[in-house]
């Protein structure tokens, strides 16, 4: 940094020095200062395509995708054949959910650099976004031909195979990825999803365990492990997962919904005795404590008041003398995508390789 500052003190309009200083600042995780350096480079040399490209990268670091896109477009106006600029432009467009435009940008990248493995991987991801898994699979195959040890390509190929209803092949891809990178949390998470789809729930839970040992705050893994634990009748552990998830992300609506389902099931396993004859006082006390615990969980998931209203206004049984809590579906078992708690997982993780560094 000192050498760049010294050079710029002698020649303040040296565009390349400003550009290279910006690159160093980005490496030091100082994107705001890097952006200022690229602006100085462009003030000195307005047609400096590489500075526009690097400026776009800094704006991506700063979570300003619209501005990054403008910078990439200016770089491409000056150098239309720059493969990495087209690739990073595609990444921005995908982040903005402009999938068709992103696909076109990746196709342009591959026109100039057919063996660009990262572009092939991202192209496959966009095709999955567009629900074209067969084409995505072909793109991941080309990525693996260019880069056989790409964990991202193997994991994402597994996702395409899963969407094409080939779970055993998907599992083989994920196991291959884990042979290369045994501590890849996303591969372990997706492996758990495939095993759950195959009704191998104990193995699925173990795979989620491994993912969470590596990445304890992995919310999707917590959610899906909670779901599979619920399916295995391990309600206490399922609720613990949903509780932990809501500590990390209080707005995770599926966790609230499925936490209600699990807590309601646990509550129904320990109903207060309302039939003839008084239960033993100690046993009744334990039942009351147990119900109080699960009611507290339901309050945590935002459904306690509804359940309490049901408790306070029981309906009479048709043939007996006691009253029972009205059975209500306190938690819809279907999510907006039509996936039930006992069915497919909430989401599959896709991996992406890093943004390209150099412009060409």
Secondary structure, 3 states (H helix, E strand, C coil): CHHHHHHHHHCCCCHHHHHHHHHHHHHCCCHHHHHHHHHHHHHHCCCCHHHHHHHHHHHHHCCCHHHHHHHHHHHHHHCCCCHHHHHHHHHHHHHCCCHHHHHHHHHHHHHHCCCCHHHHHHHHHHHHHCCCHHHHHHHHHHHHHHCCCCHHHHHHHHHHHHHCCCHHHHHHHHHHHHHHCCCCHHHHHHHHHHHHHCCCHHHHHHHHHHHHHHCCCCHHHHHHHHHHHHHCCCHHHHHHHHHHHHHHCCCCHHHHHHHHHHHHHHHHCCCCCCCCCCCCHHHHHHHHHHHHHHHHHHHHCCCHHHHHHHHHCCEECCCCCCEECCCCCCCCCECCCCCECCCCCCCCCCCCCCCCCCCC
